[in-house]
Amino acid sequence: MSDLSKFNMQSFEWANAIATPAYVLDIAALKRNLARAAEVKRGAGCKILLATKSFALPAAFPIMREVLDGTTASGEYEARLGHEEFGKEVHVYSPAYSPGEVERVTKLAQHIYFNSPEQIESNLATIRSHSGLKIGIRINPGFSNATLGGALYDPCAPFSRFGATRDMLDRVPWDEVDILHTHALCESGDEGSVGLIEHVGRHFGDYVRRVKVVNFGGGHFINRPGYDIQKLIAAIKAFKTEFNVEVVLEPGAGLVVDTGYLVGSVLGFHENDKSIAILDASASTHMPDVLEVPYTPKIVGAGEPGAKPYNYILGGKTCMTGDIIGEYSFDRPMRIGDRVVFTDMMQYSFVKNNTFNGVPLPDLAILDESGGYRVIRSFGYEDFRHRLG
């Protein structure tokens, strides 16, 4: 969650001059986060991949490529994006692959992960026909540290479809497997990261000794305030020493937390027992996690209800009754045209947005280190129409 103490409205004067809605990547903030990832890499001697499921902005890839070792994908299209646009290692995992997908992915990725021993067996001939490919098996470790969203974001929730459970592992053709993969975290602090590493070592050590690499997945929120990366580094080093394996992390949100904004404008007002401001930014279409988690995003210059003199419910312009972003308070009355700057809007935002009701998609833009603003891509009617066939 965003720490608003580092923001002040003077630093957001640029927001008053831009077209809205717009997702805006703050390059200085991204570089700050990448420096922390580089410190983990140096200290632990591990690899760090970008999980493109949470953030996939090719315009940022040249900066990220300087620090990160590659990308991890959830299927063919993300694998192709990583292969063509990022250009380093590509790892791909899916709970199931479509007919012909594994064959196509072999031309894009160097590391392909499967969800069960049966999946490995059924795809083994395809993998063997391409030299140099590495096989991974995802396990369900029975350990979880999902700090938000409950079972919605818990990979180890009851009846999860992710990863081979312990009773399946003796059926894995371990002589064919290079990588043991587990993902059990969501926005976890260092206690979750360390807990997962130690849990896998204690309970799956016999299997770890049969592979060359262990991938501890994502959810390591290394850029969240209070996360002690030295504890993570120490845990990785101890694990590597005990098992003589390479270690990989694949954070997504943990790399881009607090690196950008969604800027919207006030379009109008409505009164119904409370004051309601209607924006060109929408929870339903532009920030789906606000409704799915759910959570209330932070706004620069705003407070919780009652903390400041003027209170408003903020909602989008869609016909969905529940398209409500949250309730906030402000120092002065809101006016039509006011800009509203939502923080921490790079993770799971534009990669999940939609065009419900024909609501326009926000611009994709970059704020450079000198304060210059550049639109990478704008979207119009044709983008909406194209998706409808």
WOCOR-V276647 format. One record per residue. N is the residue number from 1. RES is the residue in one small letter. PSI is psi in whole degrees, -180 to 180 (* if undefined). OMEGA is omega as a letter, one per 30 degrees, with the letter a starting at -180 (none if undefined). D_FIRST is the distance of its C-alpha to the first C-alpha in Angstrom with 2 decimals. Layout:
N|RES|PSI|OMEGA|D_FIRST  N|RES|PSI|OMEGA|D_FIRST
//
This chain:
1|m|143|a|0.00  2|s|142|l|3.80  3|d|100|a|6.61  4|l|-8|a|9.23  5|s|-22|a|11.97  6|k|-3|a|12.76  7|f|146|l|13.50  8|n|152|a|16.80  9|m|-30|l|18.65  10|q|-35|a|21.59  11|s|-4|a|19.79  12|f|25|l|19.19  13|e|-30|l|22.89  14|w|-29|a|23.20  15|a|-25|a|21.26  16|n|-15|a|24.27  17|a|-2|a|26.66  18|i|158|l|25.17  19|a|143|a|25.92  20|t|160|f|23.22  21|p|159|a|21.36  22|a|133|l|20.05  23|y|131|a|17.36  24|v|116|l|17.38  25|l|127|l|16.72  26|d|106|a|16.57  27|i|-40|l|19.01  28|a|-41|l|18.57  29|a|-39|l|14.86  30|l|-44|l|15.91  31|k|-36|l|18.73  32|r|-45|a|16.68  33|n|-39|l|14.70  34|l|-33|l|18.06  35|a|-36|l|19.71  36|r|-40|l|17.62  37|a|-40|l|18.57  38|a|-36|l|22.11  39|e|-40|l|22.12  40|v|-45|l|21.36  41|k|-48|a|24.10  42|r|-47|a|26.56  43|g|-39|a|26.07  44|a|-18|a|26.10  45|g|39|a|28.42  46|c|172|l|26.40  47|k|149|l|25.62  48|i|127|l|22.25  49|l|153|l|22.16  50|l|122|l|19.90  51|a|104|a|19.17  52|t|-9|l|20.09  53|k|-26|a|19.02  54|s|-25|a|15.46  55|f|120|a|16.56  56|a|84|a|20.21  57|l|96|a|21.19  58|p|-29|l|24.62  59|a|-24|l|24.69  60|a|-10|a|22.09  61|f|-39|l|23.98  62|p|-37|l|26.49  63|i|-43|a|23.91  64|m|-33|a|22.15  65|r|-27|a|25.62  66|e|-26|a|26.45  67|v|-44|a|24.10  68|l|160|a|23.56  69|d|-6|a|26.41  70|g|-157|a|26.04  71|t|159|l|24.25  72|t|140|a|23.93  73|a|158|l|24.82  74|s|11|l|24.95  75|g|-173|a|28.34  76|e|-46|a|31.02  77|y|-42|l|29.44  78|e|-36|l|26.36  79|a|-42|l|28.88  80|r|-40|l|31.02  81|l|-47|l|28.21  82|g|-42|a|27.47  83|h|-46|a|31.23  84|e|-32|a|32.11  85|e|-33|a|29.24  86|f|-49|l|27.67  87|g|9|l|30.93  88|k|-144|a|30.30  89|e|143|l|29.98  90|v|124|l|29.07  91|h|139|a|28.18  92|v|136|l|28.22  93|y|139|l|27.67  94|s|146|l|28.27  95|p|-19|l|29.17  96|a|150|a|32.34  97|y|143|l|33.98  98|s|160|l|36.07  99|p|128|l|39.77  100|g|-9|a|40.29  101|e|-42|a|36.62  102|v|-43|l|37.00  103|e|-43|l|39.99  104|r|-38|a|38.12  105|v|-29|l|35.11  106|t|-22|l|37.57  107|k|-5|a|38.16  108|l|-33|a|34.51  109|a|157|l|32.99  110|q|-14|a|34.29  111|h|118|a|32.43  112|i|124|a|32.56  113|y|142|l|31.02  114|f|162|a|32.52  115|n|-11|a|31.51  116|s|161|l|34.78  117|p|-36|a|38.09  118|e|-38|l|39.83  119|q|-41|l|37.70  120|i|-48|a|38.62  121|e|-43|a|42.27  122|s|-20|a|42.43  123|n|4|a|40.95  124|l|-42|a|42.62  125|a|-40|l|45.52  126|t|-45|a|43.29  127|i|-43|a|41.26  128|r|-24|a|44.46  129|s|-3|l|45.96  130|h|108|a|43.42  131|s|146|l|43.80  132|g|-9|l|40.87  133|l|142|l|38.32  134|k|138|a|36.26  135|i|136|l|35.62  136|g|152|l|32.58  137|i|127|l|32.21  138|r|133|l|28.92  139|i|155|l|29.04  140|n|107|a|27.28  141|p|-8|a|26.93  142|g|22|l|26.45  143|f|136|a|23.43  144|s|144|l|19.92  145|n|62|l|16.49  146|a|114|a|14.27  147|t|-2|l|11.42  148|l|158|l|10.76  149|g|-7|l|13.33  150|g|-142|a|16.30  151|a|-21|a|19.31  152|l|-34|a|18.06  153|y|19|a|16.05  154|d|106|a|18.16  155|p|-17|a|20.77  156|c|21|l|22.98  157|a|158|l|23.07  158|p|138|l|26.69  159|f|20|l|28.73  160|s|144|l|26.23  161|r|7|a|27.99  162|f|113|l|26.36  163|g|147|l|28.52  164|a|129|l|31.88  165|t|167|a|32.11  166|r|-36|a|34.11  167|d|-12|l|37.33  168|m|-17|a|37.33  169|l|-28|l|37.01  170|d|-11|l|40.69  171|r|-6|l|41.47  172|v|133|l|39.40  173|p|78|a|41.83  174|w|-26|l|40.32  175|d|-18|l|42.91  176|e|-8|a|41.35  177|v|132|l|37.70  178|d|-28|a|36.05  179|i|131|l|32.37  180|l|125|a|30.74  181|h|136|l|27.31  182|t|141|l|24.71  183|h|115|a|21.18  184|a|10|a|19.72  185|l|159|l|16.03  186|c|115|a|12.73  187|e|48|a|9.47  188|s|144|l|11.81  189|g|-175|a|12.18  190|d|-28|a|15.64  191|e|-35|l|17.32  192|g|-44|l|16.76  193|s|-50|a|17.96  194|v|-41|l|20.88  195|g|-41|l|21.67  196|l|-46|a|22.09  197|i|-47|a|24.26  198|e|-37|l|26.40  199|h|-46|l|26.76  200|v|-41|l|28.06  201|g|-42|a|30.40  202|r|-43|a|31.80  203|h|-15|a|32.23  204|f|20|a|32.83  205|g|-38|a|34.54  206|d|-33|l|37.78  207|y|-36|l|36.14  208|v|-38|a|34.10  209|r|-7|a|37.48  210|r|0|a|38.68  211|v|172|l|36.22  212|k|-21|a|35.53  213|v|141|l|31.78  214|v|125|l|28.83  215|n|115|a|25.67  216|f|17|l|22.71  217|g|-157|a|20.70  218|g|-164|a|16.99  219|g|0|l|13.78  220|h|103|a|14.06  221|f|65|a|10.63  222|i|-19|l|12.76  223|n|10|l|10.67  224|r|138|l|7.83  225|p|134|l|9.16  226|g|-12|l|11.83  227|y|122|a|12.74  228|d|97|a|16.54  229|i|-21|l|17.92  230|q|-33|l|21.39  231|k|-39|l|21.26  232|l|-46|l|20.42  233|i|-45|a|23.24  234|a|-40|a|25.63  235|a|-41|l|25.06  236|i|-44|a|25.70  237|k|-42|l|28.74  238|a|-40|l|30.16  239|f|-44|l|29.77  240|k|-40|a|31.48  241|t|-43|a|34.23  242|e|-39|a|34.95  243|f|-6|l|35.07  244|n|52|l|35.97  245|v|160|l|33.54  246|e|147|a|31.22  247|v|137|l|27.47  248|v|140|l|25.07  249|l|148|l|21.29  250|e|62|l|19.85  251|p|153|l|16.10  252|g|-74|l|14.89  253|a|-35|a|11.16  254|g|-19|l|11.23  255|l|-26|a|13.48  256|v|11|l|11.87  257|v|134|l|8.12  258|d|35|l|8.03  259|t|10|l|11.74  260|g|-179|a|12.57  261|y|160|l|12.84  262|l|119|a|14.64  263|v|126|l|17.28  264|g|171|l|19.32  265|s|150|l|22.31  266|v|124|l|23.67  267|l|-31|a|26.72  268|g|-178|a|28.06  269|f|158|l|27.84  270|h|145|l|29.01  271|e|127|l|29.90  272|n|80|a|29.92  273|d|-35|l|29.65  274|k|161|l|26.41  275|s|131|a|25.81  276|i|127|l|24.17  277|a|131|a|23.25  278|i|127|a|23.73  279|l|166|l|21.99  280|d|0|l|22.88  281|a|140|a|19.32  282|s|138|l|18.98  283|a|-44|a|16.58  284|s|-41|a|19.49  285|t|-28|a|20.44  286|h|-23|l|17.72  287|m|70|a|14.39  288|p|-29|a|15.78  289|d|-22|l|12.73  290|v|-35|l|12.13  291|l|-30|a|15.46  292|e|-38|a|15.59  293|v|-53|f|12.68  294|p|168|l|12.61  295|y|167|l|9.54  296|t|114|a|9.49  297|p|155|l|7.88  298|k|151|l|7.89  299|i|132|l|11.32  300|v|126|l|12.91  301|g|-3|a|15.55  302|a|162|l|14.74  303|g|179|l|14.21  304|e|161|l|14.12  305|p|131|l|17.52  306|g|-13|a|20.30  307|a|-29|l|18.63  308|k|169|a|20.52  309|p|-30|a|23.94  310|y|119|a|23.43  311|n|139|l|21.56  312|y|144|l|21.05  313|i|134|l|19.93  314|l|130|a|18.80  315|g|163|l|20.22  316|g|179|a|21.48  317|k|8|a|25.17  318|t|171|l|25.77  319|c|2|l|28.18  320|m|120|a|25.69  321|t|-38|a|25.55  322|g|12|l|22.05  323|d|65|a|20.65  324|i|125|a|18.55  325|i|-38|l|15.14  326|g|180|l|14.78  327|e|135|a|16.48  328|y|166|l|15.93  329|s|153|a|18.21  330|f|162|a|19.62  331|d|-25|a|22.15  332|r|165|l|24.79  333|p|142|l|25.90  334|m|151|l|24.47  335|r|154|l|27.08  336|i|133|a|27.83  337|g|-15|l|26.67  338|d|140|l|23.73  339|r|141|l|20.92  340|v|122|a|17.39  341|v|106|l|14.67  342|f|133|a|11.46  343|t|167|l|8.85  344|d|55|a|7.30  345|m|24|l|10.40  346|m|-33|a|12.23  347|q|132|l|11.25  348|y|42|l|13.31  349|s|-82|a|14.28  350|f|-21|l|17.72  351|v|-14|a|18.76  352|k|-1|a|18.64  353|n|173|a|19.81  354|n|173|a|23.24  355|t|32|l|26.09  356|f|137|a|26.65  357|n|7|a|29.06  358|g|18|l|29.64  359|v|128|a|26.60  360|p|142|l|26.44  361|l|144|l|23.88  362|p|154|l|21.93  363|d|154|l|23.27  364|l|125|a|21.81  365|a|164|l|21.86  366|i|135|l|21.34  367|l|112|a|20.88  368|d|177|a|22.93  369|e|-19|l|22.94  370|s|1|a|25.62  371|g|2|l|23.85  372|g|143|a|25.91  373|y|130|a|24.68  374|r|127|l|26.05  375|v|125|l|25.88  376|i|-42|a|26.21  377|r|133|l|27.00  378|s|155|a|27.66  379|f|143|a|28.37  380|g|-161|a|31.15  381|y|-41|a|33.42  382|e|-33|l|34.78  383|d|-41|l|31.44  384|f|-47|a|31.25  385|r|-38|a|34.93  386|h|-35|a|34.87  387|r|-13|a|32.52  388|l|5|l|35.03  389|g|*|none|37.90
//
